[in-house]
Structure formats: C-alpha cells, structure tokens
C-alpha cells in the first residue's frame, strides 16, 4: 500500500516525497478563471497561499517525482460540470485542453469527479490511467464494475466505506482501490450541500469557513450551547494501516491540499513509520508512544478513528 500526498508547488512535492510519499496528487492553474479551477477546489488555501502550480512547474514536479519512482496523479476533479459556452467556446473543450496539457507534462493518471467527464475522457484514450474520484460516492460492487467498463483503473472509495466492504471489494479484484487515510469529510463527499474551498473567499471578502466544522449556537431546553453540531469527521487511520494493507488497498490518500505543508509532512512521516512498523510485525500498542500529544487529543481521545466500529461519529454517518 502506497502513501499518496497532496502537493501544490515544487517545494511541497520535494518535501513530501522526502518525507515518504510514494505517490502525489495535484492540479494546475490554466488561468481560465479568476478563483475557480477544474480541481474541485479554489486556487488558494485557508491562509491565502496559492495551491495550484503552473503547467510549467507541473513538468518540473513530474520530472522530479519520476526520478524517484513516484507516481503523479493529476486532478480534473470538479464534481458539478455543466454544458455551456465560455468566451465563445464549449466548456468540454477547456476540460480537454486542460487534461492534454497535463498528459504532455508526463502525469501518470487523471482523477475525474464527474461521470460525464469520466466517459468523455475515457473515449480520448490518453496514455495515462483513469481514476474515479471520491466525488462519485462509490460504495457498492455494481458501481465498481460499471466504472471498470468505462475504463477506470482505480477508484477512490467513499470516505465512509466500512472495513468489511473494503475487504469484499478487494477480494473481487475488480480494480485498484484507494481509500482516505487522513482527514476527510463529515458527510458523503459528492452528496453534501456544505460546499467550500471553491474560491468563495475572493468574493467581497466572504469567508464562510468550512460549514460542517464551524461552531453553531444550539438551543436545548432554554439553554444555549455552542457546538460543532455537524462535525462528524473521522481523521486518523494509524491503528488500521496494517489491516488496510492486508485487505488489499492499493493507495492511502492523505487529504490536505489547502493545509500547511509542515503539518502534512509530519503526517506523512508518522504514517510511513507506522506502516513500516506493521510490516515488521509490530503492534499498534508498541508504536503508540510515537504519536504526538496534539494528535492523541484531537483523534485518539475522541475515538475519531477511520474504519473502526468504535467510532460513534462513524455510526452516526451510516445510520446505525
């Protein structure tokens, strides 16, 4: 099982590959829109830093990664693609040009988040692998089989897939399976109305934040409390890395294109250490002392573990 890291610049790619990332994912800025991009995110992070490289920089990143046997997955990951004309040109032609620039830059795979775009890209028969985004909400074998018919090589399973489902899909050997290993959404990605990071922060200084992570005032029996009412995120998979690898997962995705590279570097190093420890036969108990205190406070103490039945937030999401 390989660790897949989010990058945005050459420096971030270098840092995270050195930290242990074996695959990376990123988009590029085609300068078509002011704040929106085809990657499923806006162009800037929470701290206003640019999170999209130019296509020229993309070539440099690909070259650096390939010299170190690291695969590069390119994002064409917008989940709401519509027909239309922009500057007297069909939108699907912009998508085509965007992807072809990436193919020429030497990327290894294209990650697509819209089913129509997925079929359109598959028909082009580009010399790269086609990956189905988490936005497609894949949680059943029938969808995996359908995606395979289209030409998809790998599917990123839904954030809230269960361990027994992962094992079942892997046993069927339909295609490569990617799961989310760190951070993610409170709800099913692609089926949530709390959209964010699409560049809305540039509009009249509008800063909604991440809606499902925000604090809300709750009235209960004449008492007012402030709570993160919708925050049901499961952020950590350290305790199940060995089980995921044994289940046949191809790639473990670390979420966080818009987050601090230093923080992501720490995550990559910790996950790499734990994964190698499991391969050497170590138990989670033997390695738990390696986990930083801030990590234990946020994830472990609240039982916000991915793919664990003990996670009450997880049960809430799937309706148990």
TORVOKOL-310400 format. One record per residue: residue in one letter; x, y, z of N, C-alpha, C, O in turn. Coordinates in steps of 0.1 Angstrom, whole numbers, plus 5000, padded with zeros to 4 digits. Each point is the difference from the previous one (the first is absolute). Example, Ala and Ser with C-alpha at 12.3 -4.5 7.8 and 13.67 -1.06 7.14 Angstrom:
# TORVOKOL-310400
> a:5132:4943:5078:4991:5012:5000:5009:5012:5000:5010:5000:5007;
> s:4986:5011:4986:5009:5011:5000:4992:5011:5008:5005:5011:5001;
# end
This chain:
# TORVOKOL-310400
> x:5008:4988:5000:4992:5012:5000:5009:5012:5000:5009:5002:5008;
> x:4988:5007:4983:5008:5013:4998:4993:5011:5007:4988:5001:5001;
> x:5020:5009:5004:4995:5012:5006:5000:5011:4989:5010:5003:4994;
> x:4978:5003:5004:4997:5010:4990:4999:5014:5007:4992:5001:5009;
> x:5016:5008:4987:5001:5013:5007:4995:5012:4991:5002:4999:4987;
> x:4992:5011:5019:4996:5012:4992:5011:5010:4998:5007:5003:5010;
> x:4995:5001:4978:5011:5011:4998:4994:5011:4992:4990:4999:4993;
> x:5017:5013:5008:4995:5011:4992:5012:5007:4993:4998:5007:4990;
> x:5014:4992:5015:5012:5006:4995:5011:4990:4999:4999:4989:5005;
> x:5012:5015:4988:5011:4992:4999:5006:4997:5014:5004:4989:5003;
> x:4997:5021:5005:5006:4999:5013:4991:4990:5009:5006:4992:5007;
> x:4981:5009:4992:4992:4991:5007:5001:4985:4995:5000:4991:5008;
> x:5001:5008:4979:5003:4987:4995:5013:4994:5005:5000:4988:5004;
> x:5010:5020:4996:5013:4995:5005:5000:4996:5014:5005:4990:5004;
> x:4988:5019:5004:4999:4997:5015:4993:4988:5003:5004:4992:5008;
> x:4984:5005:4985:4992:4989:5004:5005:4987:4994:4998:4989:5006;
> x:5009:5012:4983:5006:4988:4994:5011:4995:5010:5002:4988:5002;
> x:5006:5022:5002:5011:4997:5010:4995:4994:5013:5006:4993:5007;
> x:4981:5012:4996:4994:4995:5013:4995:4986:4999:4997:4994:5010;
> x:5001:5001:4977:4996:4986:4999:4988:4998:4990:4996:4989:4998;
> x:4999:5021:4996:4989:4999:4990:5005:4992:4988:5011:5002:4995;
> x:4981:4988:5001:5004:4991:4989:4991:5004:4987:5003:4995:4989;
> x:4987:5013:5013:4992:5005:4989:4996:5015:5005:4999:5002:5012;
> x:4999:5006:4978:4996:5014:5003:4988:5003:4991:4998:4995:4989;
> x:4994:5015:5016:4989:5005:4991:4999:5015:5001:5003:5006:5010;
> x:4993:5000:4979:5000:5014:4998:4992:5004:4988:4997:4992:4991;
> x:5000:5021:5008:4994:5005:4988:5009:5011:4995:5012:5001:5004;
> x:4983:5007:4986:5008:5011:4995:4991:5011:4996:4988:4998:4998;
> x:5017:5014:5001:4992:5012:4997:5001:5003:4985:5011:5003:4995;
> x:4978:4995:4998:4999:5003:4986:4997:5015:4997:4999:5004:4989;
> x:5000:5004:5022:4997:5014:4999:4987:5003:4993:4999:5011:4994;
> x:4992:4980:5006:4987:5002:4993:4991:5008:5009:4992:5009:4995;
> x:5008:4988:5018:4990:5007:5009:5008:5008:5011:5012:4997:5002;
> x:4981:5013:5004:5007:5008:5010:5003:4992:5013:5010:5001:5005;
> x:4980:4992:5000:5001:4993:5012:4997:4985:5000:5005:4992:5009;
> x:4987:5004:4981:4996:4986:4999:5010:4992:4992:5008:5006:4992;
> x:4993:4981:5010:5008:4991:4992:4993:4987:4997:4990:4997:5006;
> x:5016:4995:4985:4994:4987:4997:5004:4989:5010:4998:4988:4998;
> x:5009:5016:5013:5005:4990:5009:4990:4997:5011:5003:4991:5009;
> x:4986:5015:4992:4991:4998:5011:5003:5009:5012:4995:4998:5011;
> x:5013:5012:4987:5004:5009:5010:5002:5014:4994:5001:5001:4988;
> x:5000:5009:5020:5004:5013:4995:5015:5001:4998:5006:4989:5000;
> x:4999:5023:4998:5014:5001:4997:5009:5003:5012:5012:5000:4999;
> x:4982:5003:5012:5007:5004:5012:4996:4992:5012:4989:4995:5001;
> x:5021:5004:5009:4997:4993:5012:4993:5009:5010:4997:5011:4998;
> x:5001:4983:5014:4993:5008:5011:5009:5012:5003:4994:5010:5005;
> x:5019:4989:4994:5009:5011:5003:5003:5009:4988:5010:5008:5000;
> x:4982:4990:4989:5002:5008:4988:5012:4996:4992:5003:5008:4990;
> x:5003:4981:5013:5012:4996:4992:4995:4993:4987:4990:4993:5001;
> x:5016:5009:4988:4997:4993:4987:5002:4985:5002:5011:4996:5004;
> x:4979:4996:4992:5001:4986:5001:5000:4993:4986:4999:4988:5000;
> x:5002:5020:4990:5001:4994:4986:5013:5004:4994:5003:5012:5000;
> x:5004:4979:4994:5012:5004:4993:4997:5003:4985:4989:4998:4996;
> x:5020:5008:4997:4999:5002:4986:5002:4987:4993:5006:4991:5006;
> x:4991:5008:4981:5003:4988:4993:5015:4999:4998:5005:4988:4999;
> x:5002:5023:5000:5015:4999:4999:5006:4994:5013:5008:4991:4999;
> x:4986:5013:5012:5005:4994:5013:4996:4986:5001:5006:4991:5006;
> x:4982:5005:4989:4995:4987:5000:5010:4990:4993:5003:4990:5005;
> x:5003:5015:4984:5010:4992:4993:5012:4997:5009:5006:4989:5000;
> x:4998:5021:5007:5012:4999:5009:4997:4990:5012:5008:4992:5004;
> x:4980:5009:5001:4995:4991:5011:5000:4986:4995:5005:4991:5007;
> x:4989:5007:4981:4999:4986:4994:5014:4994:4998:5003:4989:5004;
> x:5006:5020:4991:5014:4995:4998:5007:4996:5013:5006:4989:5000;
> x:4992:5019:5010:5006:4997:5013:4995:4988:5006:5007:4991:5005;
> x:4979:5007:4994:4994:4988:5006:5004:4988:4992:5003:4990:5007;
> x:4997:5010:4980:5003:4988:4993:5015:4995:5002:5002:4988:5000;
> x:5007:5022:5002:5013:4996:5003:5001:4992:5013:5010:4993:5003;
> x:4980:5008:5005:5000:4993:5013:4989:4990:5001:4995:4995:5010;
> x:5000:5000:4978:4990:4990:4998:4987:5003:5008:4993:4991:5005;
> x:5003:5022:4995:4988:5004:5006:4990:5004:4989:5003:5007:4991;
> x:4985:4987:5010:4989:5002:4990:4994:5014:5003:4998:5004:5011;
> x:4997:5002:4978:4994:5013:5001:4985:4999:4994:4998:4996:4989;
> x:4993:5007:5020:4986:4999:4997:4994:5015:4998:5001:5008:5009;
> x:4994:4994:4979:4995:5014:4997:4985:5001:5002:4993:4992:4996;
> x:5003:5020:5010:4986:5002:5004:4992:5007:4989:5003:5012:4997;
> x:4987:4981:4998:4989:5007:4992:4988:4996:5008:4991:4992:4995;
> x:5007:5014:5017:4992:4994:5010:4988:5008:5004:4995:4998:5011;
> x:5000:5010:4980:4989:5008:5003:4987:4992:4999:4999:4992:4990;
> x:4992:5008:5020:4989:4991:5001:4987:5005:4993:4991:4992:4999;
> x:5009:5021:4997:4988:5005:4994:5003:5006:4986:4999:5013:4999;
> x:5004:4979:4992:5003:5006:4987:4988:5001:4991:4991:4991:5000;
> x:5007:5020:4994:4988:5003:4992:5004:5004:4986:5010:5006:4998;
> x:4981:4991:4993:5002:5005:4986:4999:5015:5000:4993:5006:5008;
> x:5013:5000:4983:4999:5015:4999:5011:5006:4991:5009:4993:4996;
> x:4990:5019:5001:5009:5008:4992:5007:5010:5009:4994:5008:5007;
> x:5019:4992:4992:5008:5010:5008:5010:5007:4990:5008:4993:4994;
> x:4991:5020:5004:5008:5006:4990:4999:4994:4987:5010:4997:4993;
> x:4978:5000:5003:4997:4995:4986:5006:4986:4998:5003:4996:4989;
> x:4998:4996:5022:5006:4987:4998:4993:4990:5010:4997:5004:5011;
> x:5001:4984:4984:4993:4990:5009:5009:4996:5012:5012:4999:4999;
> x:4981:5000:5012:5008:4997:5013:5007:4986:4999:5011:4999:5005;
> x:4983:4991:4988:5007:4987:4999:5013:5001:4992:5009:4992:5002;
> x:4992:5018:4990:5013:5002:4992:5011:5006:5009:5011:4997:4999;
> x:4984:5011:5011:5010:5005:5010:5005:4988:5009:5012:4999:5003;
> x:4979:4992:5000:5004:4989:5008:5010:4991:4992:5010:4996:5006;
> x:4987:5002:4982:5009:4992:4991:5013:5006:4999:5010:4993:5001;
> x:4991:5020:4997:5013:5007:4999:5008:4999:5014:5012:4998:5000;
> x:4980:5004:5011:5006:4999:5013:5007:4987:5002:5011:4999:5005;
> x:4982:4990:4992:5005:4987:5002:5012:4997:4990:5010:4994:5004;
> x:4989:5010:4984:5010:4997:4990:5013:5008:5004:5011:4994:4997;
> x:4988:5017:5009:5012:5007:5005:5007:4991:5011:5012:4999:5000;
> x:4980:4996:5008:5006:4991:5011:5006:4987:4994:5010:4996:5005;
> x:4983:4999:4985:5006:4988:4993:5013:5003:4994:5010:4992:5001;
> x:4991:5019:4993:5013:5004:4994:5010:5003:5010:5012:4998:4998;
> x:4984:5006:5014:5010:5002:5011:5005:4987:5006:5010:5000:5007;
> x:4983:4989:4990:5005:4987:5004:4993:4994:5012:5006:4990:5006;
> x:4983:5015:4998:4993:4994:5011:4996:4985:4998:5000:4996:4988;
> x:4998:4997:5022:4998:4985:4999:4985:4997:5000:4996:4989:4995;
> x:4996:5019:5011:4985:4997:5002:4992:5013:5000:5005:5011:5004;
> x:4983:4988:4992:4990:5011:5001:4989:4996:5009:4994:4990:4999;
> x:5003:5019:5011:4989:4997:5010:4989:5009:4996:5001:5012:4999;
> x:4987:4981:4999:4988:5007:4994:4989:4999:5010:4997:4989:5005;
> x:4995:5022:4997:4989:5000:5010:4986:5001:4995:4991:5000:5007;
> x:5008:5000:4979:4986:5001:4994:4999:4988:4991:5009:4997:4992;
> x:4980:4996:5008:4998:4988:4992:5000:5002:4985:5005:4992:4993;
> x:4989:5020:5003:5000:5003:4986:5014:5003:4995:5004:4996:4989;
> x:5004:5012:5019:5013:5003:4996:5009:4988:5000:5009:4998:4992;
> x:4988:4993:5017:5007:4987:5001:4999:4992:4987:5010:4995:4995;
> x:4978:5004:5000:4998:4993:4988:5006:5007:4988:5006:4994:4991;
> x:4993:5019:5009:5006:5008:4989:5015:4999:5000:5006:4998:4989;
> x:5000:5002:5023:5015:4998:5000:5004:4986:4996:5010:4998:4993;
> x:4982:4992:5011:5004:4986:4997:5000:4998:4985:5008:4993:4994;
> x:4982:5014:4999:5000:4998:4985:5012:5006:4993:5003:4996:4989;
> x:5004:5014:5018:5011:5006:4993:5012:4990:5000:5010:5002:4992;
> x:4990:4988:5017:5011:4990:5000:5013:5006:5002:5010:4997:4993;
> x:4991:5011:5017:5013:5006:5003:5010:4989:5006:4995:4991:5006;
> x:5018:5011:4993:5009:4989:5005:5003:5002:5014:5011:5000:5005;
> x:4978:5001:5003:5001:5001:5015:4989:4992:5006:4991:4997:4994;
> x:5011:5000:5019:4989:4993:5007:4989:5010:5004:5002:5012:5001;
> x:4986:4982:5000:4988:5008:5003:4995:4996:5014:4997:4988:5002;
> x:5002:5022:5007:4995:4997:5013:4987:5007:5003:4998:5012:4996;
> x:4993:4981:5010:4987:5005:5004:5001:5007:5014:5003:4993:5009;
> x:4993:5020:4991:5001:5007:5012:4991:4996:5012:4990:4993:4997;
> x:5013:5011:5015:4991:4997:5011:4987:5007:4999:4990:4996:5006;
> x:5009:5014:4985:4988:5007:4998:4989:4991:4993:4988:5004:5001;
> x:5016:4985:4994:4990:4991:4993:4994:4991:5011:4991:4992:4996;
> x:5013:5009:5016:4993:4993:5011:4999:4985:4999:4989:4994:5002;
> x:5022:5000:4994:5000:4986:4998:4999:4992:5013:5009:5000:5008;
> x:4980:4993:4994:4998:4992:5012:4994:4986:4996:4996:4993:5009;
> x:5004:5003:4979:4995:4987:4996:5007:4994:4988:5007:5007:4992;
> x:4992:4980:5007:5007:4992:4990:4995:5003:4986:5008:5000:4990;
> x:4979:5003:5009:4995:5003:4987:5006:5012:4994:5002:5001:4988;
> x:5000:5009:5020:5006:5012:4995:5015:4998:4996:5004:5005:4989;
> x:5003:4987:5018:5014:4996:4997:5000:4994:4986:5009:5002:4992;
> x:4982:4988:5006:4999:4993:4987:4997:5010:4989:5005:4998:4989;
> x:4986:5011:5013:4996:5010:4990:5012:5009:4996:5003:5002:4989;
> x:5004:5002:5022:5012:5009:4997:5011:4992:4993:5007:5006:4992;
> x:4994:4981:5011:5010:4992:4992:4996:4999:4986:5009:5001:4991;
> x:4978:4998:5006:4996:5000:4986:5003:5012:4992:5004:5000:4989;
> x:4996:5012:5018:5003:5013:4994:5015:5000:4997:5004:5006:4990;
> x:5004:4988:5018:5015:5000:4998:5007:5005:5012:5012:5003:4999;
> x:4982:4998:5013:5006:5004:5012:5009:4990:5005:4997:4988:5001;
> x:5015:5016:5003:5010:4990:5006:5000:5000:5015:5002:4990:5007;
> x:4994:5022:4999:5000:5001:5015:4988:5008:5004:4997:5010:4993;
> x:4997:4987:5018:4989:5007:5006:5004:5004:5014:5005:4992:5008;
> x:4992:5021:4995:5002:5005:5014:4986:4998:5007:4991:5006:4997;
> x:5009:4985:5012:4988:4996:5007:4995:5012:5009:5008:5008:5004;
> x:4979:4991:4999:4994:5011:5008:5007:5001:5014:5005:4990:5005;
> x:4995:5022:5001:5006:5002:5013:4995:4990:5010:5007:4997:5009;
> x:4980:4999:4990:4993:4993:5011:4998:4985:4996:4991:4994:5006;
> x:5017:5001:4986:5000:4986:4997:5004:4992:5012:5008:5005:5008;
> x:4988:4983:4994:5003:4992:5011:5011:4990:4997:5002:4996:4988;
> x:5005:4999:5022:5011:4991:4998:4996:4987:4994:5007:4995:4991;
> x:4981:5000:5013:4996:4987:4994:4996:5002:4985:5002:4991:4992;
> x:4994:5021:5004:4997:5003:4986:5013:5001:4992:5000:4995:4989;
> x:5010:5011:5017:5013:5001:4993:5005:4986:4997:5005:4998:4989;
> x:4994:4994:5021:5005:4986:4998:4993:4993:4990:5006:4992:4992;
> x:4981:5010:5007:4991:4993:4990:5004:5005:4986:5001:4991:4991;
> x:5000:5022:5008:5004:5005:4986:5013:4995:4996:5002:4997:4988;
> x:5008:5003:5021:5013:4995:4997:5000:4986:4996:5008:4996:4990;
> x:4985:4995:5016:4999:4986:4997:4995:4998:4986:5003:4991:4993;
> x:4988:5018:5002:4994:4999:4987:5011:5004:4989:4999:4996:4988;
> x:5011:5011:5016:5011:5004:4991:4996:5007:4988:5004:4997:4989;
> x:4987:5012:5012:4994:5007:4989:5009:5011:4995:5002:5001:4988;
> x:5004:5006:5021:5010:5011:4996:5008:5004:5012:4997:4995:5011;
> x:5012:5014:4987:5007:5006:5012:4991:5008:5008:4991:5007:4995;
> x:5011:4992:5019:4992:5007:5009:5008:5010:5008:5011:4997:5005;
> x:4984:5015:4996:5006:5011:5008:4991:5004:5011:4988:5001:4997;
> x:5017:5001:5015:4991:5004:5011:5007:5013:5006:5011:5002:4999;
> x:4980:5005:5009:5005:5012:5006:5006:4996:5014:4994:4994:5008;
> x:5019:5010:4994:5007:4996:5012:5001:5011:5010:5002:4996:5012;
> x:4997:5016:4984:5001:5011:5010:4991:5012:4996:5000:5004:4989;
> x:4992:5001:5021:4990:5010:4998:4989:4996:4991:4999:4988:4997;
> x:4993:5021:4998:4989:4997:4991:4988:5007:5004:5001:5011:5007;
> x:4987:4985:4989:4988:5007:5002:4991:4993:5011:5002:4988:5003;
> x:4989:5021:5002:4991:4994:5010:4989:4992:4993:4994:4991:5006;
> x:5003:5012:4981:4989:4994:4993:5005:4994:4987:5012:5001:4997;
> x:4979:4992:4996:5004:4994:4988:5004:5010:4990:4992:5008:4995;
> x:5021:4992:5001:5005:5010:4990:4993:4998:4987:4999:4989:4995;
> x:4996:5022:4999:4992:4999:4988:4985:5000:5002:4992:5001:4991;
> x:5004:4998:5022:4986:5000:5004:4997:5010:5011:4991:4998:5007;
> x:5018:5011:4995:4999:5010:5011:4998:5014:4994:5006:5004:4990;
> x:4986:5003:5017:4997:5014:4996:5009:5010:5007:4999:5012:4997;
> x:5009:4984:5012:5009:5009:5007:5013:5002:4991:5011:4996:5005;
> x:4988:5009:4984:5011:5002:4991:5009:5011:5004:4996:5010:5006;
> x:5017:4989:4992:5010:5010:5004:5012:4999:4992:5002:4990:4993;
> x:5007:5020:5008:5013:5000:4993:4999:5000:4985:5008:4994:4993;
> x:4981:5012:5002:4999:5002:4986:5004:5014:4995:4996:5004:4989;
> x:5011:5003:5020:5004:5013:4996:4991:5011:5005:5001:5012:4997;
> x:4989:4984:5012:4990:5010:5005:5006:5010:5009:4995:5011:5002;
> x:5017:4987:5003:5007:5010:5009:5004:5012:4993:5003:5010:5006;
> x:4997:4990:4981:5004:5012:4992:4989:5009:4997:5002:5011:4994;
> x:4985:4985:5009:4988:5007:4997:4996:5010:5011:4995:4995:5010;
> x:5008:5018:4988:4996:5010:5010:5005:4996:5014:4993:5002:5010;
> x:5019:4992:4991:5006:4995:5012:4991:4991:5008:5000:5000:5013;
> x:4992:4992:4980:4991:4990:5007:5008:4988:5004:5006:4993:4992;
> x:4994:5005:5022:5007:4989:5005:4991:4990:5008:5000:5002:5013;
> x:4993:4989:4981:4991:4991:5007:5007:4990:5008:4994:4994:5009;
> x:5019:5003:4988:5007:4989:5007:4995:4987:4995:4993:4999:4990;
> x:5009:4991:5018:4996:4986:4996:4987:4998:5008:5001:4998:5013;
> x:4988:5002:4981:4987:5000:5007:4998:4989:5010:4995:5002:5010;
> x:5009:4986:4986:4998:4988:5009:5009:5000:5012:4998:4993:5010;
> x:5013:5016:4989:5009:5001:5011:4998:5012:5009:5006:5002:5011;
> x:4985:5007:4985:4997:5012:5007:4993:4997:5013:4994:4990:5002;
> x:5006:5020:5007:4992:4999:5013:4987:5007:4998:4999:5010:4993;
> x:4991:4984:5013:4986:5005:4998:4994:5001:5014:5003:4993:5009;
> x:4988:5017:4993:4992:5001:5012:4989:4990:5000:4992:5000:4991;
> x:5007:4993:5020:4989:4989:5000:4991:5004:5012:5005:5001:5012;
> x:4982:5000:4986:4990:5002:5010:4995:4986:5005:4994:4993:4992;
> x:5007:5004:5021:4996:4988:5005:4994:5002:5014:5007:5003:5009;
> x:4979:4996:4992:4994:5002:5013:5003:5013:5007:5004:5001:5011;
> x:4995:5010:4980:5003:5013:5005:5015:5003:5003:5003:5010:5005;
> x:5005:4980:4991:5015:5002:5002:5006:5002:4987:4997:4993:4990;
> x:5012:5017:5009:5008:5002:4988:5014:4995:5001:5007:5004:5009;
> x:4996:4987:4982:5014:4994:5000:5006:5003:4986:4993:5002:4990;
> x:5020:4999:5010:5008:5001:4988:5007:4987:4997:5008:4995:5007;
> x:4988:4999:4981:5006:4987:4997:5003:4999:4985:4995:5007:4992;
> x:5014:4984:5005:5003:4996:4986:4989:4990:4996:5003:4988:5000;
> x:4986:5016:4997:4988:4992:4999:5001:4989:4989:4995:4989:5001;
> x:5011:5015:4988:5001:4992:4988:5013:4993:4998:5002:4993:4990;
> x:5007:5008:5019:5014:4995:4999:5000:4985:5004:5001:4997:5011;
> x:4999:4995:4979:5001:4985:5002:5011:4994:4993:5000:4989:4996;
> x:5011:5019:5002:5011:4996:4993:5008:4989:5007:5002:5001:5012;
> x:5002:4989:4981:5010:4990:5006:5013:5003:4993:5001:4998:4988;
> x:5009:5006:5020:5012:5005:4993:5012:4991:5000:5009:5002:4992;
> x:4992:4987:5016:5012:4993:5001:4998:4985:4997:4990:4994:5004;
> x:5020:5000:4990:5000:4985:4997:5012:4993:5004:5003:4989:4996;
> x:5005:5017:5013:5012:4994:5005:4998:4986:5005:5008:4991:4997;
> x:4982:5007:5011:4998:4987:5006:4995:4989:4991:5000:4988:5003;
> x:4996:5015:4984:4996:4990:4991:5008:5000:4987:4996:4993:4990;
> x:5015:5013:5010:5009:5000:4988:5003:4986:4995:5000:4996:4989;
> x:5004:4996:5021:5004:4986:4997:4988:4992:4994:5002:4993:4991;
> x:4987:5009:5015:4988:4993:4996:4995:5005:4986:4996:4992:4992;
> x:5006:5021:5005:4997:5005:4986:5009:4994:4990:4996:4996:4989;
> x:5017:5003:5014:5009:4994:4991:4997:4986:4997:5001:4995:4989;
> x:4997:4997:5022:4996:4986:4999:4987:4998:4992:4998:4990:4994;
> x:4993:5020:5007:4988:4999:4993:5001:5002:4985:4991:4996:4992;
> x:5021:5009:5004:5002:5001:4985:4999:5014:4995:5000:5002:4988;
> x:5000:5008:5021:4999:5014:4995:5013:5004:4993:5011:4997:5005;
> x:4987:5009:4983:5011:5004:4992:5007:5012:5005:5013:5001:5001;
> x:4979:5009:5003:5006:5013:5003:4992:5007:5012:4988:4998:5000;
> x:5019:5008:5009:4994:5007:5011:5002:5015:4998:5011:5005:4999;
> x:4977:5002:4999:5001:5014:4997:5000:5009:5012:4992:4998:5010;
> x:5017:5012:4991:5001:5010:5010:4993:5012:4995:5005:5006:4990;
> x:4985:4999:5016:4992:5012:4996:5007:5012:5005:5006:5000:5011;
> x:4994:5011:4981:5005:5013:5006:5008:5008:4990:5010:5006:5004;
> x:4985:4996:4984:5007:5009:4991:5000:5014:5005:5010:5008:4997;
> x:4980:4996:5011:4999:5014:5004:5007:5002:5014:4999:5010:5006;
> x:5007:4979:5000:5005:5001:5013:5015:5002:5000:5007:5000:4990;
> x:4999:5003:5022:5014:5003:5001:5008:4988:4996:4998:4989:5003;
> x:5013:5014:4989:5009:4989:4995:5007:4994:5012:5003:4988:5000;
> x:5001:5020:5010:5007:4995:5011:4991:4990:5008:5005:4990:5004;
> x:4982:5013:4997:4992:4991:5007:4998:4987:4992:5001:4989:5005;
> x:4997:5012:4982:4999:4988:4991:5013:4992:5000:4999:4988:5000;
> x:5012:5019:5000:5013:4992:5001:5000:4992:5013:5005:4988:5000;
> x:4991:5017:5011:4999:4993:5013:4991:4988:4999:5003:4989:5005;
> x:4986:5013:4988:4990:4989:4998:5007:4989:4992:4999:4988:5003;
> x:5007:5015:4986:5006:4990:4991:5011:4992:5007:5000:4988:4999;
> x:5008:5019:5009:5011:4993:5007:4994:4991:5010:5005:4988:5001;
> x:4985:5016:5006:4993:4991:5010:4994:4988:4994:5001:4989:5005;
> x:4992:5013:4984:4993:4989:4993:5010:4990:4994:4998:4988:5001;
> x:5013:5018:4994:5011:4991:4994:5006:4992:5011:5003:4988:4998;
> x:4999:5018:5014:5007:4992:5011:4990:4989:5005:5005:4989:5002;
> x:4982:5014:4999:4991:4990:5005:4998:4989:4990:5000:4988:5004;
> x:4999:5016:4983:4998:4989:4990:5012:4991:4999:4998:4988:4999;
> x:5014:5017:5002:5012:4992:5000:5001:4992:5013:5004:4988:5000;
> x:4991:5017:5011:5000:4992:5013:4990:4989:4999:5004:4989:5004;
> x:4985:5012:4990:4990:4989:4998:5007:4989:4991:4998:4989:5002;
> x:5009:5016:4988:5006:4990:4991:5011:4992:5007:5003:4989:4996;
> x:5003:5017:5014:5010:4993:5008:4994:4991:5011:5007:4994:5008;
> x:4980:5006:4993:4993:4992:5010:4997:5007:5013:4996:4994:5010;
> x:5006:5019:4991:4997:5008:5012:4985:5002:5002:4993:5000:4990;
> x:5003:5002:5022:4986:5002:5003:4998:5015:5002:5010:5008:5002;
> x:4978:4997:4997:4996:5014:5003:5005:5004:5014:5005:5011:5001;
> x:4993:4980:5008:5004:5003:5014:5015:5003:5001:5004:5008:5008;
> x:5004:4984:4985:5014:5002:5000:5004:5014:4994:5011:5005:5003;
> x:4981:5000:4989:5004:5013:4993:4993:5012:5004:5003:5011:4996;
> x:4987:4987:5013:4991:5011:5004:5008:5012:5006:4995:5012:4999;
> x:5016:4986:5007:5008:5010:5006:5006:5010:4990:5004:5011:5004;
> x:4995:4985:4983:5005:5009:4990:4990:5011:4996:5004:5009:4993;
> x:4984:4989:5011:4989:5009:4996:5001:5013:5008:5001:5000:5013;
> x:5000:5012:4981:5001:5013:5007:4987:5002:5009:4990:4994:4998;
> x:5012:5013:5013:4989:5003:5009:4988:5007:4994:4989:4997:5003;
> x:5015:5013:4988:4989:5007:4993:4991:4991:4992:4988:5002:4998;
> x:5019:4988:4996:4993:4990:4992:4990:4992:5008:4989:4998:4997;
> x:5016:4997:5014:4992:4992:5010:4988:5008:5005:4989:4994:5001;
> x:5013:5019:5001:4989:5008:5005:4989:5002:4990:4988:4999:5004;
> x:5016:5003:4984:4990:5003:4989:4993:4987:4996:4988:5000:4998;
> x:5020:4989:5000:4994:4988:4993:4998:4989:5010:4989:4994:5002;
> x:5022:5002:5005:4999:4987:5008:4991:5002:5012:4992:4991:5002;
> x:5009:5020:5005:4992:5001:5013:4985:5001:4996:4991:4997:5009;
> x:5005:5007:4979:4986:5002:4996:4996:4988:4992:4989:4999:4995;
> x:5020:4991:5003:4996:4988:4993:4996:5003:4985:4991:4994:4995;
> x:5016:5016:4999:4996:5004:4987:5009:4992:4990:5008:5006:4992;
> x:4991:4981:5008:5008:4991:4992:4993:4996:4988:4988:4996:5000;
> x:5019:5004:4989:4994:4995:4987:4999:4985:5000:5009:4993:5006;
> x:4980:5002:4989:4998:4986:4997:4999:4991:5013:5003:4988:5000;
> x:4993:5019:5011:4999:4993:5013:4985:5001:5005:4994:5011:4999;
> x:5001:4978:5005:4986:4999:5005:4998:5008:5013:4989:5004:5003;
> x:5022:4998:5004:4999:5007:5013:4998:5015:4998:4998:5007:5009;
> x:5003:4998:4979:4998:5014:4997:4986:5004:4999:4993:4996:4990;
> x:5001:5011:5020:4986:5003:5000:4996:5010:4989:4989:4999:4995;
> x:5021:5010:5002:4997:5009:4989:4998:4992:4987:4991:5004:4991;
> x:5017:4986:5007:4999:4992:4988:4986:4993:4999:4994:4999:4990;
> x:5002:4996:5022:4987:4993:5000:4989:5010:4997:4990:4996:4994;
> x:5011:5016:5011:4990:5010:4997:4999:5003:4985:4989:5001:4995;
> x:5022:4999:4999:5000:5003:4985:4993:4989:4993:4992:5003:4991;
> x:5010:4984:5012:4994:4989:4992:4987:4996:5006:4994:4990:4995;
> x:5001:5017:5015:4987:4998:5005:4997:4988:5009:4989:4995:5001;
> x:5022:5000:5006:4998:4989:5009:4993:5004:5013:4998:4992:5009;
# end
